Amino acid sequence: MTSWNATRRRTYTGAAIALSACLAAACSTGTGSPTGSGSGSSGSSGTYAIWDPYPQFDDSADWVKLLQKCGTDVGVTIKRTGYDTTDLTNKALLAAQQGNSPDVLIVDNPVVSTLADAGVLTTTDEMKIDTSAVEPNLLAAGQLDGKTYGIPIGANTLALYYNKAVLTTAGVDPAEIKDWTSLTAALAKVKAAGKKGITFSAIGTEEGSFQFLPWFWGAGANLTQLDSAQGVSALQLWTDWLKNGYAPNSVINNTQTTSWQEFATGQFAFAENGTWQLANAKKAGFEYGIIPIPSSSGGTAPAPTGGEFVTAPVQTDTGRYATSQKLIACLTNADNAYTTDTTLSYIAATDTVQAKQVADNSELKVWVEAVKAAKGRTSDNLGTKYPKISEPMWTGFQAALSGAKSPQDAFGAAQATAAAATK
């Protein structure tokens, strides 16, 4: 036990640095103070602590009521704390060091491998959590070295919103956009019609990497080789769009929120954004549609998955695991997952619940298709290497978009940095 705790203490600093892997805008997070406090084993045997990244929900919210109901169903009292995403991960690492982890921890999916690598989380095998119904591509975001740590509560991802009036004016049929060539041709028509083309987030943070990945993966590139011909072609696509005036220079500083605000002006044909903007789309004041992000040569590009995993941290008192398992099963069963995913504007992690979502709201069909094609940022067993690759990647595309370097040189330098960091 002493050796394991010492390892966790040594791992803490590196794990904290890796927090850049969390994409706040692709998590259903808010800002504000924690809504409670709690620890996994300091309370009475009938009290179980759950920490989540949803501080925007107070005790009157459906989410918190669900937590309390699951506690009642299992026969325990729930002590719930809601933290901002980054703060939550820091708190989880510190609590693990101190031996007072919560019983159930809900974290953004890229953080799972960081916590697992630090020895904070139990595996689904240890906890006897049934993940058989979960879509494999979503489950992969919580896997490291052949083991699974937790179960996704749902997922969000990216697609292209479009303004119907702008496309009609430009003579563009969105159904004909199937690859990069047809998309770029559509942008040229939009510009010729006096409108603006596409807006997205290329900011120098994980948020920018999140938005670049569909194009990078859609070119057939792999994160272990940023400067491959495929990777450079994705960056060339973005760079050419700026050069030709199809995308505004503001993308270099855009967050996903400010990018959406540009689209909401009604002047842009397209916006790359996520499921979390659906409610805002309905308020935009113009007719919109949604298409998947196309791969280079056709088909739906793999976009990164956002969303959280429900996990069970390691406890000194392993007798608590049986109840934690029941709580996790309650939170992720089909009925409750449907309610939660609807609340968070997420797509469910199982085919059965996805089908129910589409049956109740046909607008979600394109998002289900996007999620089925999506990919975890830490998948391919990248784990804690991902943030060490993502930062050079965003540094690279920032250099190319600003004109400081060519796409080839920008990603050549990025690959050298990433390779050195992931040795």
C-alpha positions in Angstrom: 0.0 0.0 0.0 2.8 2.4 0.9 4.5 1.8 -2.5 1.3 2.4 -4.4 0.5 5.6 -2.6 4.1 6.8 -3.2 3.6 6.1 -6.9 0.4 8.0 -6.9 2.1 11.0 -5.3 4.9 10.9 -8.0 2.3 10.7 -10.7 0.2 13.6 -9.4 2.3 16.4 -11.0 2.4 14.7 -14.4 -1.3 13.9 -14.2 -2.2 17.5 -13.3 -0.2 18.7 -16.3 -2.2 16.4 -18.5 -5.4 18.2 -17.6 -5.2 20.1 -20.9 -6.7 16.9 -22.4 -10.1 18.0 -21.0 -12.1 20.0 -23.4 -14.4 22.2 -21.3 -16.7 23.1 -24.1 -17.3 19.5 -25.0 -18.3 18.7 -21.5 -21.6 19.8 -20.0 -19.8 22.0 -17.5 -20.5 25.4 -16.1 -18.8 27.8 -13.8 -19.3 28.5 -10.2 -18.5 27.1 -6.8 -18.9 23.5 -5.7 -22.5 22.8 -4.7 -21.5 20.5 -1.8 -18.7 18.6 -0.3 -18.0 15.0 0.4 -15.5 12.2 0.5 -15.8 8.5 -0.2 -15.1 6.9 3.1 -15.2 9.7 5.8 -18.9 9.6 6.2 -21.2 6.9 7.8 -21.5 3.6 6.1 -24.9 4.7 4.7 -23.5 7.8 3.0 -21.9 7.6 -0.5 -20.2 10.5 -2.2 -20.6 11.3 -5.9 -18.6 14.0 -7.6 -19.6 15.3 -11.0 -18.6 18.1 -13.5 -22.0 19.7 -13.6 -21.9 22.6 -11.1 -24.6 24.4 -13.1 -27.1 21.9 -11.6 -28.4 22.7 -8.1 -30.4 20.4 -5.8 -33.6 21.2 -7.7 -32.2 19.9 -11.1 -33.4 16.6 -12.6 -29.8 15.3 -12.6 -29.4 15.8 -8.8 -32.8 14.3 -8.2 -31.7 11.3 -10.2 -28.6 10.9 -8.0 -30.7 11.1 -4.9 -33.2 8.6 -6.3 -30.5 6.1 -7.1 -29.3 6.4 -3.6 -32.7 5.8 -2.2 -33.2 2.8 -4.5 -30.0 1.3 -3.3 -30.7 2.2 0.4 -28.0 4.8 1.0 -27.7 8.6 1.3 -26.0 10.4 -1.5 -23.6 13.3 -0.8 -23.1 15.0 -4.1 -20.5 17.6 -5.1 -20.5 19.4 -8.4 -17.1 20.9 -9.6 -15.9 22.7 -12.7 -14.2 20.0 -14.9 -10.5 21.0 -14.4 -11.1 21.6 -10.7 -12.8 18.2 -10.4 -9.8 16.3 -11.8 -7.4 18.1 -9.5 -9.6 17.3 -6.5 -9.9 13.7 -7.6 -6.1 13.3 -7.8 -5.6 15.0 -4.4 -8.4 12.9 -2.8 -6.7 9.8 -4.0 -3.4 10.8 -2.4 -5.2 11.5 0.8 -7.2 8.3 0.8 -10.7 9.9 0.7 -11.8 9.5 -2.9 -15.5 9.7 -3.7 -17.3 6.4 -4.2 -18.5 7.4 -7.7 -16.6 9.9 -9.9 -18.0 11.3 -13.2 -15.2 12.8 -15.3 -14.6 14.0 -18.9 -13.5 11.1 -21.0 -9.9 12.2 -21.9 -9.2 12.4 -18.1 -10.1 8.8 -17.5 -6.7 7.5 -18.8 -4.9 10.1 -16.7 -6.6 9.0 -13.5 -6.3 5.3 -14.4 -2.5 5.8 -15.1 -2.2 7.4 -11.6 -3.8 4.4 -10.0 -7.0 6.3 -9.0 -9.6 4.2 -10.7 -10.9 0.6 -10.4 -11.6 -1.3 -13.6 -15.0 -2.4 -14.8 -14.0 -6.0 -14.2 -13.1 -5.3 -10.6 -16.5 -3.5 -10.2 -18.5 -6.1 -12.2 -19.9 -3.3 -14.4 -21.6 -4.6 -17.5 -20.4 -2.6 -20.5 -21.5 -5.1 -23.2 -24.2 -2.8 -24.6 -22.0 0.2 -25.0 -20.8 1.2 -28.4 -17.1 0.1 -28.7 -15.9 3.3 -30.2 -17.3 5.2 -27.1 -16.0 2.7 -24.6 -12.5 3.0 -26.1 -12.1 6.5 -24.7 -12.0 4.9 -21.2 -9.6 2.1 -22.0 -5.9 1.8 -21.3 -3.6 -1.1 -21.7 -6.5 -3.5 -22.4 -8.5 -2.5 -19.3 -11.7 -0.5 -19.1 -12.2 2.2 -16.4 -15.8 3.2 -16.1 -18.8 3.5 -18.5 -19.8 6.5 -20.7 -22.9 8.4 -19.6 -23.3 9.6 -23.1 -21.4 11.4 -25.8 -21.3 14.6 -27.8 -19.3 15.3 -30.9 -19.1 17.7 -33.9 -20.9 18.2 -37.2 -21.6 21.0 -39.6 -24.5 23.3 -39.0 -25.7 25.2 -42.1 -27.8 28.2 -42.8 -30.5 27.2 -45.3 -31.1 30.7 -46.7 -27.4 31.3 -47.3 -27.0 28.0 -49.1 -30.1 28.6 -51.2 -28.9 32.1 -52.2 -25.5 30.5 -53.3 -27.2 27.7 -55.2 -25.7 25.0 -52.9 -27.5 21.7 -52.1 -26.2 20.5 -48.7 -27.1 16.9 -49.7 -24.4 17.0 -52.4 -21.6 17.8 -49.9 -19.9 14.4 -49.4 -16.2 15.2 -49.3 -13.6 18.0 -49.1 -13.8 18.9 -52.8 -17.6 19.3 -52.7 -17.5 21.3 -49.4 -14.8 23.6 -50.7 -16.7 24.1 -54.0 -19.8 25.1 -51.9 -17.7 27.6 -49.9 -16.5 29.2 -53.2 -20.1 29.5 -54.3 -21.1 31.1 -51.0 -18.3 33.6 -51.3 -19.2 34.5 -54.9 -22.8 35.1 -53.6 -21.5 37.7 -51.2 -21.9 35.7 -48.0 -19.4 34.2 -45.6 -18.2 30.6 -45.8 -17.4 28.6 -42.7 -16.5 29.4 -39.1 -14.8 27.1 -36.6 -12.5 27.2 -33.6 -8.8 27.0 -34.2 -7.7 28.6 -30.9 -4.4 27.4 -29.5 -5.9 25.2 -26.8 -7.4 21.7 -26.6 -10.6 23.3 -27.9 -8.9 24.0 -31.2 -7.4 20.5 -31.3 -10.9 19.1 -30.7 -12.2 21.0 -33.8 -9.2 20.1 -36.0 -9.3 16.3 -35.3 -12.3 15.5 -37.7 -10.3 17.0 -40.6 -7.0 15.3 -39.4 -8.6 11.9 -38.9 -10.8 12.4 -41.9 -7.7 12.7 -44.0 -6.6 9.3 -42.7 -3.9 10.7 -40.4 -2.7 9.2 -37.2 -1.8 11.2 -34.0 1.5 9.4 -33.7 2.6 11.0 -37.0 1.4 14.6 -37.2 3.5 15.5 -40.3 2.3 12.6 -42.5 1.1 13.6 -45.9 -2.5 13.0 -44.7 -2.0 15.2 -41.6 -0.4 18.0 -43.6 -3.3 17.8 -46.1 -5.8 18.5 -43.3 -3.8 21.6 -42.2 -3.5 22.7 -45.9 -7.3 22.5 -46.2 -7.8 24.9 -43.2 -4.9 27.2 -44.4 -6.4 27.4 -47.9 -9.8 28.3 -46.6 -8.3 31.3 -44.8 -6.2 32.2 -47.7 -9.1 32.2 -50.1 -11.5 34.0 -47.8 -13.7 31.0 -47.2 -13.1 31.2 -43.4 -12.4 34.4 -41.4 -9.1 35.1 -39.7 -11.0 35.2 -36.4 -11.0 31.4 -36.3 -7.4 31.6 -34.9 -8.8 33.1 -31.7 -12.3 31.6 -31.8 -13.5 29.4 -29.0 -16.4 27.1 -29.9 -18.7 29.7 -28.3 -17.4 32.7 -30.2 -17.5 30.6 -33.4 -21.1 29.9 -32.7 -21.8 33.6 -32.1 -20.4 34.3 -35.6 -22.7 31.7 -37.2 -25.7 33.1 -35.2 -25.3 36.5 -37.1 -26.9 34.7 -40.0 -24.0 35.6 -42.4 -22.2 32.3 -42.5 -23.1 29.2 -44.5 -21.5 26.7 -42.1 -20.3 26.3 -38.6 -18.4 23.4 -37.1 -19.9 22.9 -33.7 -21.5 20.3 -31.4 -24.7 18.8 -30.1 -24.6 21.3 -27.2 -25.6 24.1 -29.6 -28.9 22.5 -30.6 -30.9 24.7 -28.2 -29.1 27.8 -29.5 -29.7 26.8 -33.1 -33.5 26.8 -32.4 -33.2 30.3 -31.1 -31.0 31.6 -34.0 -33.9 33.1 -35.9 -33.1 31.4 -39.2 -33.7 28.0 -40.7 -30.7 25.7 -40.2 -29.7 22.1 -41.0 -26.9 19.7 -40.0 -24.7 17.5 -42.0 -21.8 15.2 -40.9 -18.3 16.5 -41.3 -17.0 14.8 -44.5 -13.9 12.8 -44.8 -11.3 13.8 -47.5 -12.5 11.3 -50.0 -16.1 10.8 -48.8 -18.1 9.5 -46.0 -18.4 10.7 -42.4 -15.1 11.8 -40.7 -14.3 10.4 -37.3 -14.9 13.3 -35.0 -13.7 13.3 -31.4 -16.0 12.3 -28.6 -16.9 14.6 -25.7 -18.8 13.5 -22.7 -18.2 11.9 -19.4 -17.5 8.5 -17.9 -19.0 7.2 -14.7 -16.1 5.7 -12.7 -15.4 4.1 -9.4 -12.3 5.3 -7.6 -10.1 2.9 -5.6 -11.3 2.7 -1.9 -9.4 1.4 1.1 -12.6 -0.2 2.2 -13.4 -2.5 -0.7 -16.6 -3.5 0.9 -18.1 -0.3 -0.5 -17.7 -1.5 -4.1 -20.9 -3.5 -4.2 -23.0 -0.5 -3.4 -21.0 1.7 -5.8 -21.6 -0.8 -8.5 -25.4 -0.6 -7.9 -25.3 3.2 -8.0 -23.4 3.2 -11.3 -25.8 0.6 -12.8 -28.7 2.9 -11.7 -27.2 6.0 -13.3 -26.5 4.3 -16.6 -29.5 2.1 -17.1 -31.5 2.7 -20.3 -34.3 4.8 -18.8 -32.1 7.0 -16.7 -29.5 7.4 -19.5 -32.2 8.6 -21.8 -33.3 11.3 -19.3 -29.7 12.4 -18.5 -28.6 12.5 -22.2 -31.7 14.5 -23.1 -30.9 17.0 -20.3 -27.2 17.3 -21.3 -27.9 17.3 -25.1 -25.9 14.1 -25.4 -26.2 11.1 -27.6 -26.6 7.9 -25.6 -23.8 5.3 -25.4 -26.0 2.4 -26.4 -27.7 1.5 -29.6 -31.1 0.9 -27.8 -31.2 4.3 -26.2 -29.9 6.0 -29.4 -32.8 4.5 -31.3 -35.3 5.9 -28.7 -33.7 9.3 -29.0 -34.1 9.3 -32.8 -37.7 8.0 -32.6 -38.5 10.9 -30.3 -36.6 13.6 -32.2 -35.6 12.9 -35.8 -33.2 15.9 -35.7 -30.9 13.7 -33.7 -30.4 11.2 -36.5 -27.4 13.0 -37.9 -25.8 13.3 -34.5 -26.3 9.6 -33.8 -24.5 8.9 -37.2 -21.7 11.3 -36.1 -21.3 9.6 -32.7 -21.2 6.2 -34.3 -18.3 7.3 -36.5 -16.6 9.2 -33.6 -13.4 8.4 -31.8 -11.9 9.0 -28.4 -9.0 11.3 -28.2 -7.1 8.9 -26.0 -8.1 5.9 -28.1 -5.5 3.7 -29.9 -4.0 3.3 -26.4 -2.6 6.8 -26.5 -3.8 7.4 -23.0 -1.7 10.0 -21.2 0.4 10.6 -24.4 -2.5 12.4 -26.0 -2.1 15.8 -24.3 1.6 15.7 -25.2 0.6 15.3 -28.8 -2.3 17.7 -28.8 -0.4 20.8 -27.7 2.2 20.5 -30.4 -0.6 19.9 -32.9 -2.5 23.1 -31.9 0.8 25.0 -31.8 1.4 23.8 -35.4 -1.9 24.7 -36.9 -1.7 28.1 -35.2 1.6 28.7 -36.8 0.3 27.7 -40.3 -3.0 29.7 -40.0 -1.1 32.8 -38.9 1.2 32.5 -41.9 4.3 32.1 -39.7 5.1 28.6 -41.2 4.0 26.5 -44.1 1.7 23.5 -43.2 4.6 21.1 -43.8 7.0 23.0 -41.7 4.5 23.7 -38.9 3.6 20.0 -38.6 7.2 18.9 -39.0 8.1 21.0 -35.9 5.0 19.7 -34.1 5.9 16.1 -34.8 9.5 16.6 -33.5 8.1 18.1 -30.3 5.5 15.4 -29.8 7.9 12.6 -30.5 10.3 13.9 -27.9 7.6 14.3 -25.3 6.1 10.8 -25.8 9.4 8.8 -25.8 
